[in-house]
């Protein structure tokens, strides 16, 4: 078996550049008030580059009195590719400001989380979803800043956009369709709030709600309650593209212009078969997340509101 190369150390840099480890530390960590010649500094930097050595991030943060780590707590949910794209954009934005994003998927247990931020000591914790009172208290006790509550604020904008599209198409009885499998309460509340607020503002009846499992019996029940009733739902807002596509193919309802209308969320690949849906600008969502985190770090007021950064993708069903 081939030997595995060990990572370079400050001692290796000191040996190659013929200086002390203390001098290496002063140069690589930009310690002020040290009189080091330009020639020595260049020699040490060249040795570090040759060996591929960088100072340990935690040690550098300790010396600087601050940490550049941003810890994102992401619950153990099936968020799909849409959320992943937002996190990728967030990583780019924070990197541009000199921060390192660390993503941690967590459960509801207390000890692992408290152990995590006591060891990592991030500059700030970004909470996606709900945070238990025990966790919040532990963060405050540790003196670590955190942001929460607004990470999914943009979600209500999705439902408002869906509702407005159906309303402009002449539909006045709307229904919100959600899956029977587990969906985080935070996400559902924001999504349903967007539909409820739109209906209230435009004088429409409260939206119907239906929880659908991926079975024909459930689809038949949906048809009876929504499409075959005396006051039928004509505009269907689906929680996801996958849910909308299932109803579209499994139901006998006529989702064509002038009949019922169906709109999904996310513009996922399955929607390209003909499903009207909502597209996302993930960079704008990530900018909202990043700005709120940076505002907390910099002790300033966060953004007041995020206008939903999305658009309707017109296809066959609405």
KOLPAVO-21244 format. One record per residue: x, y, z of N, C-alpha, C, O in turn. Coordinates in steps of 0.1 Angstrom, whole numbers, padded with zeros to 4 digits, always signed. Atoms other than C-alpha are relative to their C-alpha. Layout:
REM residues N
XYZXYZXYZXYZ;...
REM end
This chain:
REM residues 318
+0008-0012+0000+0000+0000+0000+0009+0012+0000+0018+0013+0008;-0008-0012+0001+0014+0034-0009-0002+0009+0012-0012+0009+0018;+0000-0009-0012+0023+0058+0019-0008+0012-0003-0008+0017-0014;+0009-0012+0001-0001+0087+0025+0008+0012+0005+0014+0012+0016;-0007-0012-0004+0016+0121+0025-0006+0007+0012-0019+0009+0012;+0006-0007-0011+0012+0139+0058+0000+0015-0004+0008+0020-0011;+0001-0014+0003+0000+0175+0056+0012+0008+0006+0017+0005+0016;-0011-0008-0005+0027+0202+0060-0004+0007+0013-0015+0010+0015;+0001-0007-0013+0032+0219+0094+0008+0013-0001+0016+0015-0010;-0008-0012-0001+0045+0252+0104+0015-0003+0002+0024+0005-0002;-0014+0004-0002+0077+0234+0115+0007-0003-0014+0018+0001-0016;-0005+0002+0014+0081+0223+0078+0003+0013-0007+0013+0014-0014;-0002-0013+0006+0077+0258+0066+0012+0007+0006+0020+0013-0001;-0011-0006-0007+0102+0271+0092+0013-0006-0005+0023+0001-0007;-0013+0007+0004+0128+0244+0082+0003+0004-0015+0015+0007-0017;-0002-0003+0014+0124+0251+0044+0005+0015-0002+0013+0018-0010;-0004-0014+0001+0127+0289+0049+0011+0005+0009+0015+0016+0008;-0011-0003-0009+0154+0287+0075-0003+0011+0010+0005+0020+0012;+0004-0009-0011+0135+0307+0102-0006-0007+0011-0008-0020+0010;+0006+0006-0011+0119+0300+0135-0015-0002-0002-0021+0005-0011;+0015+0002+0001+0083+0287+0139-0007+0012+0004-0018+0015-0001;+0007-0013-0005+0075+0319+0158-0001+0010-0012-0011+0017-0013;+0000-0009+0012+0085+0339+0127-0010-0004-0010-0017+0005-0016;+0010+0005+0009+0064+0317+0105-0014+0004+0005-0022+0008-0003;+0013-0003-0006+0034+0322+0128-0003+0015-0002-0014+0019-0005;+0002-0014+0001+0039+0360+0128-0004+0004-0014-0012+0012-0016;+0002-0004+0014+0041+0362+0090-0014-0006-0005-0021+0002-0011;+0012+0007+0006+0013+0337+0081-0013+0005+0007-0024+0005+0000;+0012-0005-0007-0011+0352+0107-0001+0015+0000-0009+0021+0007;+0000-0014+0001-0003+0388+0099+0000+0007+0014-0008+0016+0016;-0001-0006-0013+0006+0396+0135+0006+0014-0001+0017+0016-0006;-0005-0014+0001+0010+0434+0138+0011+0003+0010+0013-0004+0020;-0010-0005-0009+0039+0452+0154+0013-0008+0000+0021-0007+0009;-0012+0008+0001+0066+0427+0143+0008+0005-0012+0004+0007-0023;-0009-0005+0010+0096+0440+0124+0007-0011-0007+0017-0017-0003;-0006+0011+0008+0103+0414+0097+0003+0005-0014-0005+0012-0020;-0004-0005+0013+0122+0421+0066-0009-0005-0012-0015-0016-0011;+0008+0004+0012+0105+0419+0032+0006-0013-0006-0002-0022-0010;-0006+0013+0005+0130+0392+0021-0004-0012+0008-0007-0022+0002;+0004+0012-0009+0122+0370+0051-0015-0003-0002-0018-0015-0003;+0014+0002+0002+0085+0375+0046-0003-0007-0013-0011-0017-0014;+0002+0006+0013+0087+0366+0009+0005-0015+0000-0001-0023-0006;-0005+0014-0001+0108+0335+0017-0009-0009+0007-0011-0021+0003;+0010+0008-0008+0083+0322+0043-0012-0002-0009-0017-0014-0009;+0012+0002+0008+0053+0328+0020+0003-0009-0012-0006-0017-0015;-0003+0009+0011+0071+0310-0009+0001-0014+0005-0004-0023-0002;-0001+0013-0006+0079+0281+0014-0014-0006+0003-0017-0018+0001;+0013+0004-0003+0043+0279+0026-0008-0004-0013-0015-0014-0013;+0007+0004+0013+0030+0279-0010+0005-0013-0006-0002-0021-0011;-0007+0012+0005+0055+0253-0020-0005-0013+0007-0007-0023+0001;+0004+0011-0008+0044+0230+0008-0015-0002+0001-0020-0012+0005;+0015+0000-0001+0007+0238+0005-0005+0001+0014-0015-0005+0018;+0004-0001-0014+0005+0249+0041-0008+0013+0002-0005+0023-0003;+0008-0012-0005-0022+0272+0056-0002-0002+0015-0004-0013+0019;+0002+0001-0015-0027+0280+0093-0013-0006+0003-0023-0005-0005;+0013+0006-0004-0054+0261+0111-0010+0011+0003-0008+0021+0010;+0010-0011+0000-0086+0281+0108-0004+0003+0015-0006+0015+0018;+0004-0003-0014-0096+0277+0145+0010+0007+0008+0007+0016+0015;-0010-0007-0008-0063+0287+0158+0002+0015-0005+0004+0024+0003;-0001-0013+0006-0062+0317+0134-0011+0009+0006-0009+0021+0009;+0012-0008-0005-0097+0328+0146+0003+0003+0015-0001+0014+0019;-0002-0003-0014-0086+0325+0183+0010+0011+0001+0008+0020+0010;-0010-0010-0001-0056+0347+0177-0006+0014-0004-0003+0024+0001;+0006-0012+0006-0077+0372+0157-0011+0005+0009-0016+0017+0008;+0011-0004-0009-0104+0373+0184-0014-0002-0007-0024+0003-0001;+0012+0002+0007-0131+0363+0159+0001-0012-0009+0012-0017-0012;+0000+0012+0008-0142+0335+0137-0008+0003-0013-0017+0011-0013;+0007-0002+0013-0152+0335+0100-0009-0011-0004-0014-0011-0015;+0009+0011+0003-0173+0304+0102-0015+0004+0002-0018+0010+0012;+0014-0001-0001-0210+0306+0095-0006-0014+0000-0005-0021-0009;+0006+0014-0002-0229+0275+0108-0014+0001-0004-0022+0007+0003;+0014+0001+0004-0261+0267+0090-0006-0013+0005-0001-0024+0002;+0007+0012-0005-0284+0243+0109-0012-0003-0009-0021+0004-0009;+0011+0004+0010-0305+0225+0084-0006-0013+0006+0000-0023+0007;+0007+0012-0005-0331+0200+0098+0001-0011-0010+0003-0009-0022;-0001+0012+0008-0332+0165+0085-0013-0002-0008-0021-0011-0005;+0012+0000+0008-0358+0172+0059+0004-0003-0014+0016-0001-0018;-0002+0002+0014-0361+0162+0023-0003+0013-0008-0015+0015-0012;+0003-0014+0006-0357+0197+0008+0001+0000-0015-0004+0009-0021;-0001+0001+0014-0349+0186-0027+0010+0010-0006+0017+0017+0001;-0010-0008+0006-0328+0204-0053-0002+0015+0001+0008+0023-0001;+0002-0014-0001-0344+0238-0049+0007+0006+0012+0014+0016+0011;-0007-0004-0012-0331+0242-0013+0015-0001-0002+0023+0008+0002;-0014+0002+0003-0297+0229-0024+0006+0011-0008+0017+0016-0006;-0005-0011+0009-0294+0255-0051+0001+0013+0008+0010+0021+0006;-0001-0012-0009-0302+0282-0025+0012+0000+0009+0019+0011+0011;-0011+0001-0009-0275+0269-0002+0013+0002-0008+0023+0008-0002;-0012-0002+0008-0249+0269-0030+0002+0015-0003+0013+0020-0002;-0001-0014+0002-0257+0305-0038+0004+0008+0013+0012+0017+0013;-0004-0006-0013-0255+0314-0001+0015-0002+0003+0022+0008+0008;-0014+0003-0002-0221+0298+0001+0009+0010-0008+0019+0015-0003;-0008-0009+0008-0208+0320-0028-0001+0014+0006+0009+0021+0006;+0001-0014-0005-0222+0352-0013+0008+0002+0013+0015+0012+0015;-0007-0001-0013-0207+0345+0022+0015+0000-0003+0023+0007+0003;-0015+0001+0003-0173+0336+0006+0005+0013-0005+0016+0017-0003;-0004-0013+0005-0173+0369-0012+0003+0010+0011+0010+0020+0010;-0002-0009-0011-0174+0386+0022+0010-0006+0010+0012-0001+0021;-0010+0005-0009-0147+0364+0037-0004-0011+0010+0003-0014+0019;+0005+0009-0009-0169+0339+0055+0000-0014-0006-0001-0016-0018;+0000+0014+0004-0168+0301+0054-0014-0006+0005-0016-0006+0017;+0012+0006-0004-0202+0283+0054+0002-0014+0003+0007-0022-0005;+0000+0014-0004-0205+0251+0073-0014-0005+0002-0022+0001+0010;+0014+0005+0000-0238+0231+0068+0000-0012+0009+0007-0022+0007;+0002+0011-0009-0249+0208+0096-0014-0005+0000-0023+0003+0003;+0013+0006-0001-0279+0185+0093-0002-0005+0014+0006-0013+0019;+0002+0004-0013-0294+0180+0127-0014-0006+0003-0023-0004-0005;+0013+0005-0005-0322+0162+0146-0005+0009+0011+0001+0020+0013;+0005-0008-0011-0341+0175+0176+0007-0002+0013+0003+0004+0023;-0007+0002-0013-0317+0163+0202+0008+0012+0004+0012+0020-0004;-0006-0013-0005-0301+0189+0224+0016-0002+0001+0023+0007-0004;-0014+0001-0003-0266+0175+0233+0009+0002-0012+0019+0009-0011;-0009-0001+0012-0251+0171+0198+0001+0014-0005+0012+0018-0009;-0001-0014+0004-0260+0207+0189+0008+0009+0009+0017+0016+0004;-0007-0008-0009-0247+0223+0220+0015-0004+0000+0024+0005+0001;-0014+0004+0001-0215+0202+0217+0006+0006-0013+0018+0009-0014;-0005-0005+0013-0212+0213+0180+0004+0015+0001+0016+0018-0002;-0004-0014+0001-0212+0251+0185+0010+0003+0012+0016+0014+0011;-0010-0002-0010-0191+0248+0217+0014-0003-0005+0024+0003-0001;-0013+0003+0006-0164+0232+0196+0003+0009-0012+0015+0013-0013;-0002-0008+0012-0168+0251+0164+0001+0015+0003+0009+0022-0004;+0000-0014-0003-0175+0285+0179-0002+0009-0012+0007+0017-0015;+0002-0008+0012-0190+0300+0148-0003+0015+0003-0006+0019+0014;+0003-0014-0001-0194+0337+0142-0015+0002+0002-0020+0011+0009;+0014-0001-0001-0231+0332+0138-0006-0014-0005+0000-0021-0012;+0007+0012+0004-0256+0303+0135-0012+0004-0008-0021+0012-0003;+0012-0002+0008-0282+0304+0107-0009-0012+0002-0006-0023-0002;+0009+0011-0003-0312+0284+0117-0011-0001-0010-0019+0008-0013;+0010+0003+0010-0333+0269+0090-0011-0009+0006-0008-0020+0009;+0010+0007-0007-0366+0258+0105-0001+0005+0014+0003+0016+0017;+0002-0003-0014-0375+0258+0142+0012-0004+0008+0019-0014+0005;-0011+0003-0009-0350+0259+0170-0007-0001+0014-0014+0007+0018;+0006+0003-0014-0360+0244+0204+0005+0011+0009+0016+0017+0008;-0003-0010-0010-0360+0267+0234+0014-0003+0006+0021+0006+0010;-0013+0004-0007-0331+0247+0249+0012+0004-0009+0022+0008-0004;-0011-0003+0009-0310+0253+0218+0002+0016+0000+0013+0020+0000;-0001-0015+0000-0318+0291+0217+0007+0005+0013+0015+0013+0013;-0006-0004-0013-0309+0294+0254+0015-0003+0000+0023+0005+0005;-0014+0004+0000-0277+0275+0249+0009+0010-0009+0020+0013-0005;-0007-0009+0008-0267+0298+0221+0002+0014+0007+0013+0020+0006;-0001-0012-0007-0275+0329+0241+0010-0001+0011+0018+0009+0014;-0009+0002-0011-0256+0315+0271+0015+0000-0005+0024+0006+0001;-0013+0000+0006-0226+0309+0248+0005+0013-0006+0016+0014-0010;-0004-0013+0006-0227+0344+0235+0001-0001-0015+0008+0007-0022;-0001+0001+0014-0232+0332+0199-0013+0006-0007-0024+0003-0003;+0011-0006+0007-0254+0352+0175-0006-0010-0009+0000-0020-0014;+0007+0009+0009-0280+0334+0155-0012+0007-0006-0018+0017-0001;+0012-0005+0007-0308+0342+0130-0009-0011-0002-0005-0023-0005;+0010+0010+0002-0340+0324+0127-0013+0007-0005-0013+0019-0007;+0013-0005+0003-0377+0328+0118-0002+0006-0014-0013+0004-0019;+0002-0006+0013-0371+0346+0085+0006-0008-0011+0005-0004-0023;-0007+0008+0011-0352+0319+0066-0010-0005-0011-0006-0007-0022;+0009+0005+0010-0384+0307+0049-0011+0010-0003-0022+0007-0008;+0010-0010+0003-0402+0340+0047-0004+0001-0014-0016+0004-0017;+0003-0001+0014-0400+0340+0010-0010-0010-0005-0016-0008-0016;+0009+0010+0005-0422+0309+0008-0014+0005-0002-0021+0000-0011;+0014-0005+0002-0454+0328+0012-0002+0007-0013-0013+0007-0019;+0001-0007+0013-0445+0347-0020-0003-0010-0011-0009-0006-0021;+0003+0010+0010-0446+0314-0039-0015-0002-0002-0021-0001-0013;+0014+0003+0000-0482+0308-0030-0008+0012-0005-0018+0011-0012;+0006-0012+0005-0492+0344-0036+0001+0001-0015-0009+0005-0022;-0002+0000+0014-0477+0342-0071-0009-0010-0007-0015-0007-0017;+0009+0010+0006-0496+0310-0078-0014+0004+0000-0022+0003-0010;+0014-0004-0001-0528+0324-0065-0004+0011-0010-0014+0011-0016;+0003-0011+0009-0525+0356-0085-0001-0005-0015-0010+0000-0022;+0001+0005+0013-0519+0337-0117-0013-0007-0003-0019-0005-0013;+0013+0006+0002-0550+0316-0112-0011+0010+0000-0021+0009-0008;+0010-0011+0000-0570+0347-0103-0001+0007-0013-0012+0010-0018;-0001-0007+0013-0559+0365-0134-0006-0008-0011-0010-0003-0022;+0005+0009+0010-0570+0335-0154-0015-0003+0002-0021-0011-0005;+0014+0001-0002-0605+0338-0140-0005-0010+0011-0017-0012+0012;+0004+0009-0010-0605+0313-0112-0002+0007+0013+0006+0014+0018;+0004-0007-0013-0623+0324-0080-0001-0010+0012-0002-0005+0023;+0000+0010-0011-0624+0291-0060+0013-0008+0000+0015-0016-0009;-0014+0006+0000-0589+0280-0051+0001-0011+0011-0006-0011+0021;-0003+0010-0010-0576+0250-0033+0015-0003+0001+0023-0002-0009;-0015+0002-0003-0542+0243-0017+0002-0015+0003-0004-0021+0012;-0002+0015-0001-0530+0207-0022+0014-0003+0006+0024+0002+0001;-0013+0004-0006-0503+0193+0001+0001-0015+0001-0009-0022+0001;-0003+0014-0001-0487+0159+0004-0003-0006+0013-0002+0001+0023;+0003+0006-0013-0496+0134+0031+0013-0003+0008+0013-0005+0020;-0013+0003-0008-0459+0127+0039+0004+0012+0007-0001+0023+0005;-0004-0010-0009-0441+0148+0064+0005+0012-0007+0014+0011-0015;-0005-0013+0005-0437+0185+0055+0002+0008+0012-0007+0010+0021;-0003-0008-0012-0421+0208+0081-0011+0011+0002-0016+0017-0007;+0010-0010-0004-0446+0230+0099+0003+0014-0005-0006+0021-0010;-0004-0013+0004-0426+0261+0092-0003+0003-0015-0008+0013-0019;+0002-0002+0014-0428+0256+0054-0015+0000-0003-0019+0009-0011;+0014+0000+0002-0465+0247+0054-0007+0013+0004-0015+0018-0003;+0006-0012-0005-0474+0277+0075+0002+0012-0010-0007+0019-0012;-0003-0011+0009-0457+0301+0052-0007-0002-0014-0013+0008-0019;+0007+0002+0013-0471+0285+0020-0015+0002+0001-0020+0009-0008;+0015-0002-0002-0507+0284+0033-0003+0014+0003-0013+0019-0002;+0003-0014-0003-0504+0319+0046+0000+0008-0012-0008+0018-0013;+0000-0008+0012-0496+0332+0012-0013-0001-0008-0018+0009-0013;+0013+0002+0007-0528+0317-0003-0011+0007+0008-0019+0014+0002;+0010-0006-0009-0549+0328+0027+0000+0015-0001-0011+0021-0002;-0001-0015+0001-0536+0364+0025-0005+0005-0013-0012+0015-0014;+0004-0004+0013-0542+0366-0012-0015+0000-0001-0022+0009-0006;+0015+0002+0001-0578+0353-0010-0007+0011+0009-0017+0016+0004;+0006-0010-0009-0586+0377+0019+0001+0014-0007-0009+0021-0006;-0002-0013+0006-0572+0407+0000-0009+0002-0012-0013+0013-0015;+0008-0001+0012-0591+0399-0032-0014-0004+0001-0021-0006-0009;+0014+0003-0002-0624+0390-0016-0004-0014-0004-0016-0016-0007;+0003+0014+0003-0622+0353-0023-0003-0008+0012+0001-0004+0023;+0002+0009-0012-0635+0325-0001+0013-0006+0004+0023-0007-0004;-0012+0006-0005-0609+0309+0021+0003-0012-0009-0006-0020-0013;-0004+0011+0009-0589+0283+0000-0004-0013+0006-0002-0015+0019;+0002+0014-0005-0599+0247+0003+0014-0006+0003+0023-0002-0004;-0012+0007-0003-0573+0224+0017-0002-0015-0001-0012-0020+0003;+0001+0015+0002-0566+0187+0008+0014-0005+0002+0023-0001-0004;-0013+0008-0001-0539+0163+0019-0001-0012-0008-0009-0021-0005;+0001+0011+0009-0532+0139-0008+0012-0010+0002+0024-0006+0003;-0011+0010+0001-0512+0106-0007+0000-0005-0014-0009-0002-0023;-0002+0004+0013-0499+0091-0038-0007-0014-0003-0001-0024-0005;+0009+0012+0003-0528+0066-0044-0012+0004-0007-0017+0016-0006;+0011-0003+0008-0557+0064-0067-0013+0003+0008-0021+0011+0004;+0012-0003-0008-0583+0063-0039+0000+0014+0005-0010+0021+0006;-0001-0014-0004-0570+0096-0026-0003+0010-0011-0010+0020-0008;+0003-0008+0011-0572+0111-0060-0015+0000-0003-0021+0011-0006;+0015+0001+0002-0608+0099-0064-0007+0008+0011-0017+0015+0007;+0006-0008-0011-0617+0115-0030+0002+0015-0003-0007+0023-0001;-0002-0013+0004-0601+0147-0042-0009+0005-0011-0015+0016-0010;+0010-0003+0011-0622+0147-0074-0014+0002+0006-0020+0012+0002;+0014-0001-0005-0654+0142-0054-0001+0012+0008-0012+0019+0007;+0001-0011-0009-0646+0169-0029+0002+0013-0006-0004+0024-0003;-0003-0013+0006-0632+0195-0052-0006+0002-0013-0011+0013-0016;+0003-0002+0014-0641+0190-0088-0015-0004-0003-0020+0001-0013;+0014+0005+0002-0676+0173-0085-0010+0005+0010-0021+0001+0010;+0009-0005-0010-0691+0193-0057-0008+0012-0006-0006+0015-0018;+0009-0010+0005-0718+0220-0061+0008+0013-0002+0005+0021-0011;-0009-0012+0001-0691+0247-0056+0014-0005-0003+0022-0004+0007;-0013+0007+0002-0661+0231-0073+0012+0010+0000+0011+0022-0003;-0013-0007+0001-0625+0242-0069+0004+0000-0015+0003-0011-0022;-0004-0001+0014-0613+0254-0103+0015+0003-0001+0021+0000-0012;-0014-0003+0000-0578+0266-0094+0008-0007+0011+0005-0005+0023;-0007+0009-0009-0554+0241-0078+0014+0005+0002+0022+0006-0008;-0014-0003-0003-0522+0252-0061+0006-0012+0007+0002-0016+0018;-0007+0012-0006-0499+0223-0055+0013+0004+0007+0020+0013+0003;-0012-0003-0008-0472+0222-0029+0013-0002-0007+0023+0005-0005;-0012+0003+0008-0447+0207-0053-0004-0004-0014-0016-0007-0017;+0002+0004+0014-0443+0199-0090-0004-0015+0000-0012-0019-0008;+0002+0014+0000-0443+0162-0082-0015-0003+0004-0021-0012-0002;+0014+0002-0004-0477+0164-0064-0009+0004-0011-0019-0002-0014;+0009-0005+0011-0492+0185-0093+0000-0010-0011-0010-0013-0017;-0001+0009+0011-0479+0160-0119-0008-0013+0003-0014-0018-0006;+0007+0012-0004-0494+0131-0100-0015+0002-0002-0022-0007-0008;+0015-0003+0002-0529+0147-0099-0003+0002-0014-0014-0003-0019;+0003-0003+0014-0526+0158-0135-0001-0014-0008-0010-0015-0016;+0000+0013+0007-0519+0122-0147-0010-0010+0005-0015-0018-0002;+0009+0011-0006-0540+0102-0122-0015+0005+0000-0023-0004+0002;+0014-0005-0001-0571+0125-0122-0007+0000-0014+0000+0001-0024;+0007-0001+0012-0598+0126-0148-0004+0015-0002-0011+0018-0012;+0003-0014+0002-0601+0164-0143+0006+0005-0012+0017+0001-0016;-0005-0006+0013-0596+0185-0174+0008+0013+0003+0002+0023+0005;-0008-0012-0003-0567+0208-0167+0005+0006-0013+0016+0004-0018;-0003-0007+0013-0568+0228-0199-0006+0014+0001-0015+0017+0009;+0006-0013-0001-0575+0265-0206-0015+0000-0002-0020-0006-0010;+0015-0001+0000-0611+0273-0199-0006-0010+0009-0018-0009+0012;+0005+0009-0010-0615+0244-0175+0007+0002+0013+0009+0013+0018;-0008-0001-0012-0597+0236-0143+0014+0004-0003+0019+0002-0014;-0014-0004+0002-0562+0249-0137+0008-0005+0011+0003-0007+0023;-0009+0006-0010-0533+0234-0119+0014+0006-0001+0019+0007-0013;-0013-0006+0001-0500+0250-0110+0009-0006+0011+0005-0007+0023;-0010+0006-0009-0469+0235-0093+0010+0010+0005+0008+0022+0005;-0010-0008-0006-0438+0248-0076+0014-0006-0002+0016-0017+0000;-0015+0004+0001-0401+0247-0084+0005-0001-0014+0017-0001-0016;-0004+0003+0014-0400+0241-0122+0010-0011+0000+0021-0010-0006;-0008+0012+0000-0385+0207-0116-0001-0007-0014-0010-0004-0021;+0000+0007+0013-0377+0184-0146-0014-0006-0004-0017-0005-0016;+0013+0006+0004-0411+0167-0144-0010+0010-0005-0019+0006-0012;+0009-0010+0004-0428+0200-0149+0001+0003-0015-0009+0008-0021;-0003-0004+0014-0413+0203-0184-0009-0009-0009-0008-0007-0021;+0009+0008+0008-0438+0176-0196-0012+0008-0003-0020+0003-0012;+0011-0008+0004-0464+0204-0197-0007+0006+0012-0018+0012+0011;+0006-0005-0012-0470+0215-0161+0003+0015+0002+0015+0018+0002;-0003-0014-0003-0474+0252-0154+0005+0000+0015+0000-0007+0023;-0006+0000-0013-0453+0261-0124+0006+0013+0003+0004+0023-0004;-0007-0012-0004-0432+0287-0106+0015-0002+0000+0020-0012+0006;-0015+0001+0000-0395+0293-0112+0006+0008+0011-0001+0017+0016;-0007-0007-0011-0370+0306-0087+0013+0007-0004+0019+0002-0014;-0013-0006+0001-0341+0330-0086+0007-0003+0013+0005+0005+0023;-0006+0004-0012-0320+0313-0060+0010+0010+0005+0012+0011+0018;-0009-0010-0004-0294+0340-0059-0006+0011+0008-0001+0015+0018;+0007-0011-0007-0320+0365-0047-0004-0005+0014-0003+0002+0024;+0003+0006-0013-0332+0341-0020+0012-0001+0009+0011+0003+0021;-0012+0002-0007-0297+0334-0009+0005+0014+0005+0011+0015+0016;-0004-0014-0004-0289+0372-0009-0008+0004+0013-0003+0011+0022;+0008-0004-0011-0318+0377+0015+0005-0007+0013+0006-0001+0024;-0005+0007-0011-0305+0349+0038+0014+0006+0005+0016+0008+0017;-0013-0005-0004-0269+0363+0037-0001+0013+0006+0006+0016+0016;+0002-0014-0005-0280+0399+0043-0005+0000+0014+0000+0008+0022;+0005+0001-0014-0299+0389+0074+0011-0005+0010+0012+0000+0021;-0011+0006-0009-0270+0369+0088+0011+0011+0002+0016+0013+0013;-0010-0010-0001-0245+0397+0080-0005+0012+0008+0003+0018+0015;+0005-0011-0008-0268+0423+0095+0001-0003+0015+0005+0006+0023;-0001+0004-0014-0268+0403+0128+0015+0001+0004+0018+0005+0015;-0014-0001-0003-0230+0401+0126+0005+0014+0002+0014+0017+0010;-0005-0014+0001-0226+0438+0119-0009+0009+0009-0007+0021+0008;+0008-0008-0009-0252+0449+0145-0008+0011-0007-0008+0022-0002;+0009-0010+0007-0275+0466+0120-0013-0007-0003-0015-0019-0002;+0013+0005+0002-0311+0462+0110+0000-0009-0013+0007-0005-0023;+0001+0008+0011-0319+0434+0086-0009+0005-0011-0016+0015-0009;+0009-0004+0011-0337+0436+0053-0014-0001+0005-0018-0010+0012;+0013-0001-0005-0373+0446+0059-0009-0012-0006-0017-0018+0001;+0009+0010+0007-0389+0422+0033+0007-0005-0012+0015+0002-0018;-0005+0006+0012-0381+0399+0005-0011-0001-0010-0021-0009-0008;+0009+0002+0010-0401+0403-0026+0003-0013-0007+0014-0016-0010;-0003+0013+0005-0406+0369-0040+0007+0000-0013+0002+0006-0023;-0008-0001+0012-0379+0364-0066-0003-0012-0010+0006-0020-0013;+0004+0011+0008-0398+0341-0089-0009+0005-0012-0013+0016-0013;+0008-0004+0011-0419+0340-0120-0009-0013-0004-0005-0024-0001;+0009+0011+0005-0447+0319-0137+0006-0006-0012+0010+0001-0022;-0005+0007+0012-0435+0293-0162-0013-0006-0006-0019-0016-0001;+0013+0003+0007-0465+0290-0186+0001-0013-0008+0010-0014-0017;+0001+0013+0008-0473+0255-0199-0015-0003-0001-0023+0005-0001;+0013+0005+0004-0504+0234-0205-0011+0001+0011-0022+0004+0008;+0010+0002-0010-0521+0231-0171-0006+0013+0006-0016+0011+0014;+0006-0012-0006-0528+0267-0162+0004+0013-0008+0000+0024-0005;
REM end
